[in-house]
């Protein structure tokens, strides 16, 4: 019988083995590359599922921790280990389950792509990187997976690197995350430094750190203010990975990558890493209400502001991207309000319906070669299955009663209603906005009049199968008992909160129907009347302009100019040319001393002796 430890290692390493196999097989082995990638992640999903059922049957006691020696030095020991608890097991199921559906979908979507093998190789490495974050038992291992995810996202977003927009989007994602990760890295270093007064006893291990920091704080050796600053530094990493404002600018531009990549990044992996990190380290923030308040308002603000951007967006994938920003804001707000279980609950259900929406959008692009909603229309008639999948995902996103998003969203709103009425109001208004923008996309693209020269066709079964699987999860995901599995209560349904939420959803859907079906309200007239607001929204709050200014004026001119001056005068002028001049001059002077006259050498010798005797006498 397979041991639980062996199964855990297989869960982690199967995608890495697949990536290595693809690299060794070569980029010309297209079919083999796809088989290795899909087989590797399905193996991981099978292992996660087996461990999950073993836990439910009581045959596996969690938490379970296994590891091997990674770094062994006289004053430093770091294992490469796996921490399997209910949180990491649930996240592993989400990553591998939703990821497997996306991998299978990619077989059809990327069938004609020239970089087919490269795509699947990087996709497998990406899955391994995310599983490293999820299953790591120490901060250094997590950081390794964290940075590897950033590298893989750069490669996948820029997969079509021959397109300037895709190349720029990949660089943008990489740069923005590096800014955030700098603070994150300092926070990890601070955790290690404060883990023990003795350098030989310092550690990166989660559980040991939690025990030691709690003890040091109780003893008064570590101030709460220091812990608060460490918590904020760690939150910097969340700002980047989970694309919270103002470090959100990379996520909409990531739509330049292949649609399955967008689905993977937005639903189950990269952007979920920040929320998972907050859940994993929630013990650090529990005793810091000021930090939690900051986190809650950052999340609530991101949810509200991103929803407005989706309202004016015309690109189908970008609408979903801004929707992801908004939903991530919900999750972060839940964590800030003291609800890690509610945050993970919504993360899980969101992975189901957002992956479904992205893959349905990819099916639209595959069948029409268009993604601007105003260039579509009437897809319900020609792409029935894709349209139905998008409808199910959209209703789940709205929080339609008894679909997965309804339960998880209301969990967060109940929490906000109990903790902070201002954030509750912000979350309720956001619920209305998301209903409006997803209904707008549905009415225009799927129910509207078909655009000129639009020849839509349904996607092949290999792409429709994952849509059916994710649609099923989007329907039943709220009934899976996720809060109970994480060790908390049954899902709470407060009638007042539920009715207010449904009223906001109904208002959003009605407004979209009046604007884009009945046409009783003209969106153009509204935009004209609210011209200043519309201009701000159309320019994405000018944050992208600020980013472009920074890159052009500060980075390219000031920083690059200073680096050029240092290179010219310090490195080349002083270090390289100066060293050459010094060597040449020294050689020339030494050559002058070699006269060949013995009497001159004797004279210099006696002169040196006299000088030495004089100095010795003075001292």
MARFI-457963 format. One record per residue (C-alpha): y, z, x. Coordinates in steps of 0.2 Angstrom, whole numbers, plus 5000, padded with zeros to 4 digits. Layout:
<atoms>
+------+------+------+
!   c2 !   c3 !   c1 !
+------+------+------+
!    Y !    Z !    X !
...
+------+------+------+
</atoms>
This chain:
<atoms>
+------+------+------+
!   c2 !   c3 !   c1 !
+------+------+------+
! 5000 ! 5000 ! 5000 !
! 5017 ! 4996 ! 5006 !
! 5027 ! 5011 ! 5011 !
! 5044 ! 5014 ! 5004 !
! 5052 ! 5013 ! 5021 !
! 5045 ! 4996 ! 5025 !
! 5051 ! 4990 ! 5008 !
! 5068 ! 4996 ! 5012 !
! 5069 ! 4988 ! 5029 !
! 5062 ! 4971 ! 5020 !
! 5076 ! 4973 ! 5007 !
! 5089 ! 4973 ! 5021 !
! 5082 ! 4961 ! 5034 !
! 5075 ! 4947 ! 5023 !
! 5091 ! 4937 ! 5022 !
! 5094 ! 4939 ! 5040 !
! 5077 ! 4932 ! 5044 !
! 5081 ! 4918 ! 5033 !
! 5097 ! 4914 ! 5041 !
! 5089 ! 4915 ! 5058 !
! 5075 ! 4903 ! 5052 !
! 5088 ! 4891 ! 5046 !
! 5097 ! 4891 ! 5063 !
! 5081 ! 4888 ! 5072 !
! 5075 ! 4874 ! 5060 !
! 5091 ! 4864 ! 5063 !
! 5104 ! 4858 ! 5051 !
! 5094 ! 4842 ! 5047 !
! 5080 ! 4852 ! 5038 !
! 5089 ! 4853 ! 5021 !
! 5074 ! 4857 ! 5010 !
! 5068 ! 4870 ! 5022 !
! 5085 ! 4878 ! 5023 !
! 5086 ! 4880 ! 5005 !
! 5069 ! 4887 ! 5003 !
! 5072 ! 4900 ! 5017 !
! 5088 ! 4905 ! 5009 !
! 5082 ! 4907 ! 4991 !
! 5065 ! 4914 ! 4997 !
! 5074 ! 4927 ! 5008 !
! 5086 ! 4934 ! 4994 !
! 5072 ! 4933 ! 4981 !
! 5061 ! 4944 ! 4993 !
! 5076 ! 4957 ! 4994 !
! 5078 ! 4957 ! 4975 !
! 5059 ! 4960 ! 4973 !
! 5060 ! 4974 ! 4985 !
! 5075 ! 4982 ! 4977 !
! 5067 ! 4980 ! 4960 !
! 5051 ! 4988 ! 4966 !
! 5060 ! 5003 ! 4973 !
! 5070 ! 5004 ! 4957 !
! 5054 ! 5006 ! 4946 !
! 5046 ! 5017 ! 4959 !
! 5062 ! 5029 ! 4957 !
! 5060 ! 5028 ! 4938 !
! 5042 ! 5032 ! 4938 !
! 5045 ! 5047 ! 4950 !
! 5035 ! 5040 ! 4964 !
! 5050 ! 5039 ! 4975 !
! 5062 ! 5053 ! 4978 !
! 5080 ! 5049 ! 4982 !
! 5090 ! 5050 ! 4993 !
! 5079 ! 5043 ! 5007 !
! 5085 ! 5040 ! 5024 !
! 5076 ! 5030 ! 5038 !
! 5083 ! 5024 ! 5054 !
! 5080 ! 5018 ! 5072 !
! 5089 ! 5021 ! 5088 !
! 5104 ! 5009 ! 5090 !
! 5116 ! 5017 ! 5103 !
! 5109 ! 5030 ! 5115 !
! 5122 ! 5037 ! 5128 !
! 5123 ! 5054 ! 5136 !
! 5137 ! 5059 ! 5124 !
! 5134 ! 5047 ! 5110 !
! 5119 ! 5043 ! 5099 !
! 5121 ! 5031 ! 5084 !
! 5106 ! 5026 ! 5074 !
! 5104 ! 5010 ! 5064 !
! 5098 ! 5017 ! 5047 !
! 5096 ! 5015 ! 5029 !
! 5102 ! 5027 ! 5016 !
! 5093 ! 5024 ! 4999 !
! 5100 ! 5033 ! 4985 !
! 5104 ! 5029 ! 4967 !
! 5121 ! 5022 ! 4971 !
! 5115 ! 5010 ! 4985 !
! 5099 ! 5006 ! 4975 !
! 5110 ! 5000 ! 4960 !
! 5122 ! 4990 ! 4971 !
! 5107 ! 4982 ! 4980 !
! 5100 ! 4976 ! 4963 !
! 5117 ! 4969 ! 4959 !
! 5119 ! 4960 ! 4975 !
! 5102 ! 4953 ! 4976 !
! 5099 ! 4950 ! 4958 !
! 5116 ! 4941 ! 4954 !
! 5115 ! 4933 ! 4972 !
! 5098 ! 4926 ! 4968 !
! 5105 ! 4917 ! 4953 !
! 5119 ! 4910 ! 4963 !
! 5108 ! 4904 ! 4977 !
! 5097 ! 4895 ! 4964 !
! 5112 ! 4887 ! 4956 !
! 5118 ! 4881 ! 4973 !
! 5102 ! 4870 ! 4974 !
! 5110 ! 4859 ! 4961 !
! 5128 ! 4861 ! 4964 !
! 5127 ! 4858 ! 4983 !
! 5113 ! 4845 ! 4982 !
! 5124 ! 4831 ! 4989 !
! 5134 ! 4841 ! 5001 !
! 5134 ! 4835 ! 5019 !
! 5134 ! 4853 ! 5025 !
! 5119 ! 4859 ! 5015 !
! 5109 ! 4868 ! 5028 !
! 5125 ! 4876 ! 5036 !
! 5130 ! 4882 ! 5018 !
! 5113 ! 4890 ! 5015 !
! 5112 ! 4898 ! 5032 !
! 5130 ! 4906 ! 5030 !
! 5126 ! 4911 ! 5013 !
! 5110 ! 4921 ! 5019 !
! 5120 ! 4929 ! 5033 !
! 5133 ! 4934 ! 5020 !
! 5120 ! 4942 ! 5009 !
! 5113 ! 4952 ! 5024 !
! 5131 ! 4957 ! 5029 !
! 5134 ! 4964 ! 5011 !
! 5117 ! 4973 ! 5011 !
! 5122 ! 4981 ! 5027 !
! 5137 ! 4988 ! 5019 !
! 5127 ! 4994 ! 5004 !
! 5113 ! 5002 ! 5014 !
! 5121 ! 5009 ! 5029 !
! 5119 ! 5027 ! 5033 !
! 5134 ! 5029 ! 5045 !
! 5152 ! 5022 ! 5046 !
! 5149 ! 5012 ! 5062 !
! 5135 ! 5002 ! 5054 !
! 5145 ! 5000 ! 5038 !
! 5160 ! 4993 ! 5048 !
! 5149 ! 4981 ! 5057 !
! 5143 ! 4974 ! 5040 !
! 5161 ! 4975 ! 5034 !
! 5168 ! 4964 ! 5048 !
! 5153 ! 4952 ! 5046 !
! 5157 ! 4950 ! 5028 !
! 5174 ! 4945 ! 5033 !
! 5168 ! 4932 ! 5045 !
! 5156 ! 4924 ! 5033 !
! 5169 ! 4923 ! 5019 !
! 5180 ! 4914 ! 5032 !
! 5166 ! 4902 ! 5035 !
! 5161 ! 4899 ! 5017 !
! 5179 ! 4898 ! 5010 !
! 5182 ! 4885 ! 5023 !
! 5166 ! 4876 ! 5021 !
! 5175 ! 4860 ! 5017 !
! 5186 ! 4862 ! 5032 !
! 5191 ! 4844 ! 5032 !
! 5202 ! 4848 ! 5018 !
! 5218 ! 4857 ! 5024 !
! 5219 ! 4868 ! 5009 !
! 5201 ! 4875 ! 5012 !
! 5204 ! 4878 ! 5030 !
! 5221 ! 4887 ! 5027 !
! 5212 ! 4897 ! 5013 !
! 5199 ! 4903 ! 5025 !
! 5211 ! 4908 ! 5038 !
! 5222 ! 4917 ! 5025 !
! 5207 ! 4927 ! 5019 !
! 5203 ! 4931 ! 5037 !
! 5220 ! 4936 ! 5042 !
! 5224 ! 4947 ! 5027 !
! 5208 ! 4957 ! 5028 !
! 5211 ! 4959 ! 5047 !
! 5228 ! 4968 ! 5043 !
! 5219 ! 4979 ! 5031 !
! 5204 ! 4982 ! 5042 !
! 5216 ! 4989 ! 5056 !
! 5220 ! 5004 ! 5046 !
! 5202 ! 5006 ! 5040 !
! 5196 ! 5006 ! 5058 !
! 5208 ! 5019 ! 5063 !
! 5202 ! 5030 ! 5048 !
! 5184 ! 5028 ! 5054 !
! 5189 ! 5033 ! 5071 !
! 5198 ! 5048 ! 5064 !
! 5183 ! 5053 ! 5054 !
! 5173 ! 5053 ! 5070 !
! 5186 ! 5062 ! 5081 !
! 5187 ! 5076 ! 5068 !
! 5169 ! 5078 ! 5065 !
! 5167 ! 5091 ! 5078 !
! 5178 ! 5099 ! 5092 !
! 5164 ! 5095 ! 5104 !
! 5163 ! 5077 ! 5109 !
! 5144 ! 5078 ! 5111 !
! 5142 ! 5083 ! 5093 !
! 5153 ! 5070 ! 5085 !
! 5145 ! 5058 ! 5072 !
! 5147 ! 5044 ! 5061 !
! 5133 ! 5049 ! 5049 !
! 5139 ! 5050 ! 5030 !
! 5130 ! 5067 ! 5026 !
! 5133 ! 5076 ! 5042 !
! 5152 ! 5071 ! 5041 !
! 5153 ! 5077 ! 5023 !
! 5145 ! 5094 ! 5028 !
! 5156 ! 5096 ! 5044 !
! 5172 ! 5091 ! 5036 !
! 5170 ! 5102 ! 5021 !
! 5166 ! 5117 ! 5033 !
! 5180 ! 5113 ! 5045 !
! 5193 ! 5112 ! 5030 !
! 5186 ! 5128 ! 5022 !
! 5188 ! 5137 ! 5039 !
! 5206 ! 5131 ! 5041 !
! 5202 ! 5120 ! 5057 !
! 5206 ! 5104 ! 5047 !
! 5221 ! 5103 ! 5036 !
! 5221 ! 5095 ! 5019 !
! 5236 ! 5084 ! 5024 !
! 5226 ! 5077 ! 5039 !
! 5211 ! 5073 ! 5027 !
! 5224 ! 5064 ! 5015 !
! 5230 ! 5053 ! 5029 !
! 5212 ! 5049 ! 5034 !
! 5208 ! 5045 ! 5015 !
! 5224 ! 5033 ! 5014 !
! 5218 ! 5024 ! 5030 !
! 5201 ! 5021 ! 5023 !
! 5209 ! 5015 ! 5007 !
! 5218 ! 5001 ! 5017 !
! 5201 ! 4993 ! 5019 !
! 5199 ! 4994 ! 5000 !
! 5216 ! 4985 ! 4998 !
! 5210 ! 4971 ! 5008 !
! 5192 ! 4968 ! 5003 !
! 5195 ! 4972 ! 4984 !
! 5211 ! 4962 ! 4985 !
! 5223 ! 4975 ! 4978 !
! 5241 ! 4972 ! 4978 !
! 5250 ! 4968 ! 4989 !
! 5235 ! 4962 ! 4999 !
! 5228 ! 4951 ! 4985 !
! 5235 ! 4934 ! 4991 !
! 5219 ! 4928 ! 4999 !
! 5208 ! 4929 ! 4983 !
! 5216 ! 4916 ! 4972 !
! 5217 ! 4904 ! 4987 !
! 5198 ! 4907 ! 4990 !
! 5195 ! 4896 ! 4976 !
! 5196 ! 4881 ! 4988 !
! 5178 ! 4885 ! 4993 !
! 5163 ! 4879 ! 4984 !
! 5161 ! 4887 ! 4966 !
! 5145 ! 4896 ! 4970 !
! 5154 ! 4905 ! 4985 !
! 5168 ! 4909 ! 4973 !
! 5155 ! 4917 ! 4961 !
! 5147 ! 4927 ! 4975 !
! 5163 ! 4933 ! 4982 !
! 5171 ! 4938 ! 4965 !
! 5156 ! 4945 ! 4956 !
! 5143 ! 4954 ! 4967 !
! 5148 ! 4955 ! 4985 !
! 5164 ! 4955 ! 4995 !
! 5177 ! 4961 ! 4982 !
! 5165 ! 4974 ! 4976 !
! 5163 ! 4981 ! 4994 !
! 5180 ! 4990 ! 4992 !
! 5175 ! 4998 ! 4976 !
! 5158 ! 5003 ! 4982 !
! 5166 ! 5011 ! 4998 !
! 5177 ! 5022 ! 4986 !
! 5162 ! 5027 ! 4977 !
! 5152 ! 5031 ! 4993 !
! 5166 ! 5042 ! 5000 !
! 5173 ! 5049 ! 4984 !
! 5169 ! 5067 ! 4990 !
! 5183 ! 5064 ! 5003 !
! 5196 ! 5061 ! 4989 !
! 5190 ! 5074 ! 4976 !
! 5201 ! 5087 ! 4983 !
! 5216 ! 5076 ! 4986 !
! 5225 ! 5073 ! 4969 !
! 5240 ! 5065 ! 4978 !
! 5229 ! 5052 ! 4986 !
! 5219 ! 5049 ! 4970 !
! 5236 ! 5047 ! 4960 !
! 5241 ! 5033 ! 4973 !
! 5224 ! 5025 ! 4971 !
! 5225 ! 5025 ! 4952 !
! 5242 ! 5018 ! 4951 !
! 5238 ! 5004 ! 4964 !
! 5223 ! 4999 ! 4953 !
! 5232 ! 5000 ! 4936 !
! 5247 ! 4990 ! 4943 !
! 5235 ! 4977 ! 4950 !
! 5226 ! 4976 ! 4934 !
! 5242 ! 4973 ! 4924 !
! 5251 ! 4962 ! 4936 !
! 5236 ! 4951 ! 4939 !
! 5233 ! 4948 ! 4921 !
! 5250 ! 4941 ! 4919 !
! 5247 ! 4928 ! 4932 !
! 5231 ! 4922 ! 4923 !
! 5242 ! 4919 ! 4908 !
! 5252 ! 4905 ! 4916 !
! 5239 ! 4898 ! 4927 !
! 5232 ! 4881 ! 4923 !
! 5217 ! 4879 ! 4936 !
! 5201 ! 4886 ! 4928 !
! 5195 ! 4894 ! 4944 !
! 5211 ! 4902 ! 4948 !
! 5212 ! 4909 ! 4930 !
! 5195 ! 4918 ! 4934 !
! 5201 ! 4923 ! 4951 !
! 5216 ! 4932 ! 4943 !
! 5205 ! 4939 ! 4931 !
! 5194 ! 4946 ! 4945 !
! 5210 ! 4954 ! 4952 !
! 5213 ! 4962 ! 4936 !
! 5196 ! 4969 ! 4933 !
! 5195 ! 4976 ! 4951 !
! 5211 ! 4985 ! 4947 !
! 5202 ! 4993 ! 4932 !
! 5188 ! 4999 ! 4944 !
! 5200 ! 5006 ! 4957 !
! 5210 ! 5014 ! 4943 !
! 5194 ! 5022 ! 4937 !
! 5191 ! 5029 ! 4954 !
! 5208 ! 5036 ! 4956 !
! 5206 ! 5045 ! 4939 !
! 5191 ! 5053 ! 4946 !
! 5177 ! 5042 ! 4938 !
! 5166 ! 5034 ! 4951 !
! 5152 ! 5032 ! 4938 !
! 5164 ! 5023 ! 4927 !
! 5170 ! 5012 ! 4941 !
! 5152 ! 5008 ! 4946 !
! 5147 ! 5004 ! 4928 !
! 5161 ! 4992 ! 4926 !
! 5157 ! 4984 ! 4943 !
! 5139 ! 4981 ! 4938 !
! 5144 ! 4973 ! 4921 !
! 5158 ! 4963 ! 4928 !
! 5146 ! 4956 ! 4941 !
! 5136 ! 4949 ! 4926 !
! 5149 ! 4941 ! 4916 !
! 5161 ! 4936 ! 4930 !
! 5147 ! 4927 ! 4939 !
! 5142 ! 4918 ! 4923 !
! 5160 ! 4913 ! 4920 !
! 5162 ! 4906 ! 4938 !
! 5145 ! 4897 ! 4937 !
! 5150 ! 4890 ! 4920 !
! 5167 ! 4884 ! 4928 !
! 5157 ! 4876 ! 4942 !
! 5146 ! 4867 ! 4929 !
! 5162 ! 4860 ! 4921 !
! 5168 ! 4854 ! 4938 !
! 5151 ! 4847 ! 4942 !
! 5151 ! 4837 ! 4925 !
! 5169 ! 4832 ! 4925 !
! 5176 ! 4833 ! 4943 !
! 5191 ! 4841 ! 4935 !
! 5197 ! 4860 ! 4935 !
! 5214 ! 4859 ! 4927 !
! 5212 ! 4865 ! 4909 !
! 5225 ! 4852 ! 4903 !
! 5215 ! 4838 ! 4910 !
! 5199 ! 4844 ! 4900 !
! 5196 ! 4846 ! 4882 !
! 5182 ! 4844 ! 4870 !
! 5169 ! 4850 ! 4882 !
! 5160 ! 4859 ! 4867 !
! 5154 ! 4842 ! 4861 !
! 5147 ! 4835 ! 4878 !
! 5142 ! 4851 ! 4887 !
! 5135 ! 4863 ! 4874 !
! 5125 ! 4874 ! 4885 !
! 5139 ! 4876 ! 4898 !
! 5151 ! 4879 ! 4884 !
! 5140 ! 4893 ! 4876 !
! 5138 ! 4901 ! 4893 !
! 5157 ! 4902 ! 4896 !
! 5160 ! 4908 ! 4878 !
! 5147 ! 4923 ! 4881 !
! 5155 ! 4927 ! 4898 !
! 5173 ! 4926 ! 4890 !
! 5168 ! 4937 ! 4876 !
! 5160 ! 4950 ! 4888 !
! 5176 ! 4949 ! 4898 !
! 5187 ! 4952 ! 4883 !
! 5177 ! 4968 ! 4879 !
! 5170 ! 4960 ! 4862 !
! 5160 ! 4973 ! 4853 !
! 5142 ! 4977 ! 4859 !
! 5143 ! 4965 ! 4874 !
! 5142 ! 4973 ! 4892 !
! 5161 ! 4972 ! 4895 !
! 5164 ! 4982 ! 4879 !
! 5155 ! 4998 ! 4885 !
! 5161 ! 4998 ! 4903 !
! 5179 ! 4994 ! 4900 !
! 5180 ! 5008 ! 4886 !
! 5173 ! 5020 ! 4898 !
! 5188 ! 5017 ! 4910 !
! 5200 ! 5018 ! 4895 !
! 5192 ! 5034 ! 4889 !
! 5195 ! 5041 ! 4906 !
! 5213 ! 5035 ! 4907 !
! 5216 ! 5042 ! 4889 !
! 5210 ! 5060 ! 4895 !
! 5219 ! 5059 ! 4912 !
! 5235 ! 5049 ! 4912 !
! 5242 ! 5041 ! 4896 !
! 5254 ! 5030 ! 4905 !
! 5239 ! 5022 ! 4914 !
! 5230 ! 5021 ! 4897 !
! 5244 ! 5011 ! 4890 !
! 5244 ! 5000 ! 4904 !
! 5225 ! 4997 ! 4903 !
! 5226 ! 4994 ! 4884 !
! 5240 ! 4981 ! 4886 !
! 5230 ! 4973 ! 4900 !
! 5215 ! 4972 ! 4888 !
! 5225 ! 4962 ! 4876 !
! 5232 ! 4950 ! 4890 !
! 5214 ! 4946 ! 4897 !
! 5209 ! 4942 ! 4879 !
! 5223 ! 4930 ! 4878 !
! 5221 ! 4921 ! 4894 !
! 5202 ! 4918 ! 4893 !
! 5204 ! 4913 ! 4875 !
! 5218 ! 4901 ! 4881 !
! 5206 ! 4893 ! 4893 !
! 5192 ! 4892 ! 4880 !
! 5203 ! 4884 ! 4867 !
! 5211 ! 4871 ! 4878 !
! 5196 ! 4866 ! 4889 !
! 5182 ! 4867 ! 4877 !
! 5189 ! 4865 ! 4860 !
! 5204 ! 4855 ! 4863 !
! 5206 ! 4836 ! 4862 !
! 5197 ! 4827 ! 4876 !
! 5209 ! 4821 ! 4890 !
! 5210 ! 4802 ! 4894 !
! 5195 ! 4795 ! 4904 !
! 5186 ! 4811 ! 4903 !
! 5167 ! 4807 ! 4905 !
! 5158 ! 4824 ! 4904 !
! 5140 ! 4827 ! 4906 !
! 5129 ! 4842 ! 4906 !
! 5122 ! 4850 ! 4922 !
! 5104 ! 4849 ! 4927 !
! 5092 ! 4863 ! 4923 !
! 5092 ! 4871 ! 4940 !
! 5110 ! 4875 ! 4936 !
! 5108 ! 4880 ! 4918 !
! 5094 ! 4892 ! 4922 !
! 5105 ! 4904 ! 4931 !
! 5118 ! 4903 ! 4917 !
! 5105 ! 4908 ! 4904 !
! 5099 ! 4923 ! 4915 !
! 5117 ! 4929 ! 4918 !
! 5121 ! 4926 ! 4900 !
! 5107 ! 4938 ! 4895 !
! 5113 ! 4951 ! 4907 !
! 5131 ! 4949 ! 4900 !
! 5124 ! 4953 ! 4883 !
! 5112 ! 4968 ! 4887 !
! 5120 ! 4975 ! 4903 !
! 5129 ! 4989 ! 4893 !
! 5113 ! 4995 ! 4887 !
! 5104 ! 4997 ! 4904 !
! 5109 ! 5016 ! 4905 !
! 5119 ! 5013 ! 4921 !
! 5129 ! 5030 ! 4920 !
! 5113 ! 5039 ! 4916 !
! 5104 ! 5031 ! 4932 !
! 5119 ! 5037 ! 4942 !
! 5116 ! 5055 ! 4936 !
! 5130 ! 5056 ! 4923 !
! 5131 ! 5056 ! 4905 !
! 5127 ! 5044 ! 4892 !
! 5141 ! 5031 ! 4888 !
! 5155 ! 5039 ! 4878 !
! 5162 ! 5030 ! 4863 !
! 5179 ! 5038 ! 4857 !
! 5184 ! 5030 ! 4841 !
! 5202 ! 5031 ! 4844 !
! 5201 ! 5023 ! 4861 !
! 5189 ! 5010 ! 4854 !
! 5199 ! 5005 ! 4839 !
! 5215 ! 5003 ! 4850 !
! 5206 ! 4993 ! 4863 !
! 5199 ! 4982 ! 4849 !
! 5216 ! 4980 ! 4842 !
! 5223 ! 4974 ! 4859 !
! 5208 ! 4962 ! 4860 !
! 5211 ! 4955 ! 4843 !
! 5230 ! 4953 ! 4846 !
! 5226 ! 4943 ! 4862 !
! 5213 ! 4932 ! 4853 !
! 5225 ! 4929 ! 4838 !
! 5240 ! 4925 ! 4849 !
! 5229 ! 4912 ! 4859 !
! 5223 ! 4905 ! 4842 !
! 5241 ! 4903 ! 4835 !
! 5247 ! 4895 ! 4851 !
! 5233 ! 4883 ! 4856 !
! 5223 ! 4879 ! 4840 !
! 5235 ! 4881 ! 4825 !
! 5250 ! 4877 ! 4836 !
! 5262 ! 4888 ! 4826 !
! 5269 ! 4895 ! 4842 !
! 5274 ! 4884 ! 4855 !
! 5270 ! 4890 ! 4873 !
! 5283 ! 4878 ! 4880 !
! 5297 ! 4886 ! 4869 !
! 5291 ! 4903 ! 4874 !
! 5292 ! 4899 ! 4892 !
! 5310 ! 4892 ! 4890 !
! 5316 ! 4907 ! 4881 !
! 5308 ! 4918 ! 4895 !
! 5313 ! 4907 ! 4909 !
! 5316 ! 4920 ! 4922 !
! 5300 ! 4929 ! 4918 !
! 5290 ! 4913 ! 4918 !
! 5298 ! 4908 ! 4935 !
! 5293 ! 4924 ! 4943 !
! 5275 ! 4922 ! 4936 !
! 5274 ! 4904 ! 4941 !
! 5279 ! 4909 ! 4959 !
! 5266 ! 4923 ! 4959 !
! 5279 ! 4937 ! 4961 !
! 5285 ! 4928 ! 4977 !
! 5272 ! 4937 ! 4987 !
! 5264 ! 4921 ! 4993 !
! 5282 ! 4915 ! 4998 !
! 5283 ! 4932 ! 5008 !
! 5267 ! 4929 ! 5016 !
! 5272 ! 4911 ! 5021 !
! 5288 ! 4917 ! 5028 !
! 5280 ! 4930 ! 5038 !
! 5267 ! 4917 ! 5045 !
! 5281 ! 4905 ! 5049 !
! 5295 ! 4915 ! 5054 !
! 5288 ! 4931 ! 5061 !
! 5270 ! 4926 ! 5067 !
! 5273 ! 4908 ! 5073 !
! 5291 ! 4910 ! 5079 !
! 5294 ! 4928 ! 5085 !
! 5276 ! 4934 ! 5089 !
! 5270 ! 4917 ! 5096 !
! 5287 ! 4914 ! 5105 !
! 5285 ! 4931 ! 5113 !
! 5267 ! 4928 ! 5118 !
! 5273 ! 4911 ! 5125 !
! 5286 ! 4920 ! 5136 !
! 5274 ! 4933 ! 5142 !
! 5261 ! 4919 ! 5146 !
! 5274 ! 4908 ! 5155 !
! 5283 ! 4922 ! 5165 !
! 5271 ! 4936 ! 5167 !
! 5253 ! 4929 ! 5167 !
! 5257 ! 4912 ! 5174 !
! 5273 ! 4915 ! 5184 !
! 5269 ! 4933 ! 5191 !
! 5250 ! 4935 ! 5190 !
! 5244 ! 4918 ! 5194 !
! 5259 ! 4910 ! 5204 !
! 5264 ! 4926 ! 5211 !
! 5247 ! 4930 ! 5218 !
! 5246 ! 4913 ! 5226 !
! 5263 ! 4915 ! 5234 !
! 5259 ! 4932 ! 5240 !
! 5243 ! 4925 ! 5248 !
! 5252 ! 4911 ! 5256 !
! 5266 ! 4921 ! 5263 !
! 5254 ! 4934 ! 5270 !
! 5244 ! 4921 ! 5278 !
! 5260 ! 4913 ! 5286 !
! 5266 ! 4930 ! 5292 !
! 5249 ! 4934 ! 5300 !
! 5248 ! 4917 ! 5308 !
! 5265 ! 4921 ! 5317 !
! 5257 ! 4936 ! 5325 !
! 5243 ! 4926 ! 5333 !
! 5253 ! 4920 ! 5348 !
! 5238 ! 4920 ! 5360 !
! 5249 ! 4929 ! 5373 !
! 5240 ! 4945 ! 5379 !
! 5256 ! 4953 ! 5386 !
! 5263 ! 4952 ! 5368 !
! 5248 ! 4960 ! 5361 !
! 5249 ! 4975 ! 5374 !
! 5268 ! 4976 ! 5370 !
! 5265 ! 4978 ! 5352 !
! 5251 ! 4991 ! 5355 !
! 5262 ! 5002 ! 5366 !
! 5276 ! 5001 ! 5353 !
! 5265 ! 5006 ! 5340 !
! 5259 ! 5021 ! 5350 !
! 5277 ! 5026 ! 5353 !
! 5281 ! 5025 ! 5335 !
! 5266 ! 5036 ! 5330 !
! 5270 ! 5049 ! 5344 !
! 5288 ! 5050 ! 5337 !
! 5282 ! 5052 ! 5319 !
! 5269 ! 5065 ! 5324 !
! 5283 ! 5075 ! 5334 !
! 5295 ! 5075 ! 5319 !
! 5281 ! 5081 ! 5307 !
+------+------+------+
</atoms>
